[in-house]
Amino acid sequence: MNRRNLDIDRRCRRLKEGQRGQGPVVYWISRDQRADDNWALLWAQQEAMVRQKALVVVFCLIPEYLGATSNHYTFMLRGLTGVQKKLQKLHIPFFLLEQSPVEALPCFLRQIDAHVLVSDFDPLRMKRQWQKQLIEEVAVPFYEVDAHNIIPAWFVSEKKEYAAYTLRPKINRLRDNFLTDIPPVQKHPFEWNLNATGFNSSSFSALTSDRDSTGKGKLPSGEAEAQLAADLFVDSGLAKYPASRNNPCVQGQSGLSPYLHFGNLSAQRLAWMVSKSELPVEDKAPFLEELIVRRELSDNFCLYEPGYDSFAGFPEWARKTLDLHRDDKREYIYTFQDLEAGNTHERLWNACQVDLVQNGKLHGYLRMYWAKKILEWTSVPEAALEYAILLNDRYSLDGRDPNGYAGVAWAIGGVHDRAWKERPVFGKIRYMNEVGCRRKFDVDGYIASVYNGDKQR
Ligand SMILES: Cc1cc2nc3c(=O)[nH]c(=O)nc-3n(C[C@H](O)[C@H](O)[C@H](O)COP(=O)(O)OP(=O)(O)OC[C@H]3O[C@@H](n4cnc5c(N)ncnc54)[C@H](O)[C@@H]3O)c2cc1C
């Protein structure tokens, strides 16, 4: 690979010019935790090949990340152990630095006289703050590659989209061009003398066994597991998806969101597999709508809406209607602790909360109902938003994700939705309740399955 590949280059943008050192190209891996199907790694490798440099990958581990628990860390570290092993075989050393990127990277880059720094794209505040600080503090050129979206988020749209119907045509115009197969990462031909730097990398396996003590990480993590789950879904779940995805009593969704969230699985690989499947187009379209349009709409929201997790991030009509109904009498008001313990008057809601806590996941349809009841049962919309985000980020394995912030903002603040019939507390925000759920699925069967511990996943 000594000529530049346009398909790789168009997914990258330069964040900062700088002085190239003599050492390796450095990929700071963060959101896209995989060795295969990773455009950021491919771009870094292309850059290293063209410049005849070694390539190293660095992960910066911090003890606290947006309320992540030991379940999240265990899932993540197990996945990263696999990435490290795979990269080792490709002559790409992988460093684990136990500090925040702004503390660790400037020093690391200086010490190895790095050639350039590459990061993967993430629209969330913390990563963008880190990037901003790194732009100030590092001397080398700094690039960013969108390895998470099929069409780079900054390229598909330059502004905050109003709803799916405004983003969809933009995606559709570019989709065939960007939804391609992904080339493999190569065995890297330029090696680097690790010992010369004296840099110590922590061991993933030591950290994983430390964190295993909670014993709760049920879903196996890592690229291989993610690919297996994706293959299984495309072979036997995809055909049923249109009819059964809204029924929490059957395994109708793919269940792939934790793998997509941690980057164990590339959304583009999954979309490519689905688009190549022999099923009729109408069977594949609903899944591709969620995986591409809805998912990329969430990244668009978080990229262009600084208040993606606050009342200020709601559309004007929604803020207005929620303000008008601020003083409406609430029949029930619960504290955060009541909600967290699943201690409300509604059995279905309590079962959802227990399901979330026990299994690290709530069905997509129930997530909507669950968040809307939090709006109904808290004193102000700001508290509802705060509690829903806290619970989602703490208990959901796929939490702390743009999909989560957009999903909660949709349910509580009308983001990407429209005004509905006005009613108390909700104003014109779309309403949902248990009666509606009963029309869709066997509510009592779902509740029983949660408490009997025999939920189908
Ligand atoms: C209140 C609320 C909170 C949510 N929190 C999260 C979260 O923390 N993390 C998360 O990944 N998703 C979240 N979602 C979106 C959606 O519910 C999940 O992505 C989906 O249920 C994940 O299960 P799955 O992988 O089986 O989905 P599938 O139905 O199999 O869909 C495949 C993939 O498409 C994407 N997708 C599906 N539905 C949506 C959607 N509505 N918006 C954006 N992308 C979607 C996801 O990447 C998903 O993994 C939330 C939605 C709501 C209403």
PDBQT file of the ligand as one rigid body, heavy atoms in Angstrom, charges set to zero:
ROOT
HETATM    1  C1  LIG A 501     -35.002   6.097  25.845  1.00  0.00    +0.000 C 
HETATM    2  C2  LIG A 501     -34.105   5.428  24.839  1.00  0.00    +0.000 A 
HETATM    3  C3  LIG A 501     -32.795   5.138  25.189  1.00  0.00    +0.000 A 
HETATM    4  C4  LIG A 501     -31.940   4.532  24.259  1.00  0.00    +0.000 A 
HETATM    5  N1  LIG A 501     -30.652   4.274  24.621  1.00  0.00    +0.000 NA
HETATM    6  C5  LIG A 501     -29.790   3.710  23.739  1.00  0.00    +0.000 A 
HETATM    7  C6  LIG A 501     -28.434   3.470  24.092  1.00  0.00    +0.000 A 
HETATM    8  O1  LIG A 501     -28.002   3.800  25.197  1.00  0.00    +0.000 OA
HETATM    9  N2  LIG A 501     -27.623   2.894  23.180  1.00  0.00    +0.000 N 
HETATM   10  C7  LIG A 501     -28.071   2.517  21.934  1.00  0.00    +0.000 A 
HETATM   11  O2  LIG A 501     -27.296   1.990  21.130  1.00  0.00    +0.000 OA
HETATM   12  N3  LIG A 501     -29.341   2.760  21.559  1.00  0.00    +0.000 NA
HETATM   13  C8  LIG A 501     -30.221   3.333  22.427  1.00  0.00    +0.000 A 
HETATM   14  N4  LIG A 501     -31.524   3.563  22.041  1.00  0.00    +0.000 N 
HETATM   15  C9  LIG A 501     -31.942   3.269  20.655  1.00  0.00    +0.000 C 
HETATM   16  C10 LIG A 501     -32.500   1.832  20.418  1.00  0.00    +0.000 C 
HETATM   17  O3  LIG A 501     -33.508   1.558  21.339  1.00  0.00    +0.000 OA
HETATM   18  C11 LIG A 501     -31.393   0.789  20.508  1.00  0.00    +0.000 C 
HETATM   19  O4  LIG A 501     -30.355   1.130  19.617  1.00  0.00    +0.000 OA
HETATM   20  C12 LIG A 501     -31.859  -0.611  20.143  1.00  0.00    +0.000 C 
HETATM   21  O5  LIG A 501     -32.951  -0.985  20.905  1.00  0.00    +0.000 OA
HETATM   22  C13 LIG A 501     -30.679  -1.545  20.376  1.00  0.00    +0.000 C 
HETATM   23  O6  LIG A 501     -31.041  -2.887  20.266  1.00  0.00    +0.000 OA
HETATM   24  P1  LIG A 501     -30.616  -3.755  18.996  1.00  0.00    +0.000 P 
HETATM   25  O7  LIG A 501     -29.168  -3.638  18.733  1.00  0.00    +0.000 OA
HETATM   26  O8  LIG A 501     -31.173  -5.098  19.191  1.00  0.00    +0.000 OA
HETATM   27  O9  LIG A 501     -31.381  -2.941  17.876  1.00  0.00    +0.000 OA
HETATM   28  P2  LIG A 501     -31.859  -3.345  16.419  1.00  0.00    +0.000 P 
HETATM   29  O10 LIG A 501     -33.296  -3.024  16.331  1.00  0.00    +0.000 OA
HETATM   30  O11 LIG A 501     -31.435  -4.701  16.063  1.00  0.00    +0.000 OA
HETATM   31  O12 LIG A 501     -31.118  -2.255  15.520  1.00  0.00    +0.000 OA
HETATM   32  C14 LIG A 501     -29.772  -2.436  15.038  1.00  0.00    +0.000 C 
HETATM   33  C15 LIG A 501     -28.982  -1.207  15.356  1.00  0.00    +0.000 C 
HETATM   34  O13 LIG A 501     -29.586  -0.039  14.768  1.00  0.00    +0.000 OA
HETATM   35  C16 LIG A 501     -29.405   1.074  15.628  1.00  0.00    +0.000 C 
HETATM   36  N5  LIG A 501     -30.701   1.541  16.113  1.00  0.00    +0.000 N 
HETATM   37  C17 LIG A 501     -31.829   0.834  16.308  1.00  0.00    +0.000 A 
HETATM   38  N6  LIG A 501     -32.814   1.628  16.774  1.00  0.00    +0.000 NA
HETATM   39  C18 LIG A 501     -32.286   2.863  16.881  1.00  0.00    +0.000 A 
HETATM   40  C19 LIG A 501     -32.791   4.109  17.306  1.00  0.00    +0.000 A 
HETATM   41  N7  LIG A 501     -34.060   4.266  17.685  1.00  0.00    +0.000 N 
HETATM   42  N8  LIG A 501     -31.958   5.171  17.312  1.00  0.00    +0.000 NA
HETATM   43  C20 LIG A 501     -30.680   5.045  16.899  1.00  0.00    +0.000 A 
HETATM   44  N9  LIG A 501     -30.148   3.890  16.482  1.00  0.00    +0.000 NA
HETATM   45  C21 LIG A 501     -30.936   2.810  16.481  1.00  0.00    +0.000 A 
HETATM   46  C22 LIG A 501     -28.574   0.600  16.806  1.00  0.00    +0.000 C 
HETATM   47  O14 LIG A 501     -27.214   0.837  16.533  1.00  0.00    +0.000 OA
HETATM   48  C23 LIG A 501     -28.906  -0.875  16.833  1.00  0.00    +0.000 C 
HETATM   49  O15 LIG A 501     -27.924  -1.637  17.499  1.00  0.00    +0.000 OA
HETATM   50  C24 LIG A 501     -32.407   4.196  22.962  1.00  0.00    +0.000 A 
HETATM   51  C25 LIG A 501     -33.722   4.503  22.622  1.00  0.00    +0.000 A 
HETATM   52  C26 LIG A 501     -34.563   5.112  23.554  1.00  0.00    +0.000 A 
HETATM   53  C27 LIG A 501     -35.966   5.439  23.151  1.00  0.00    +0.000 C 
ENDROOT
TORSDOF 0
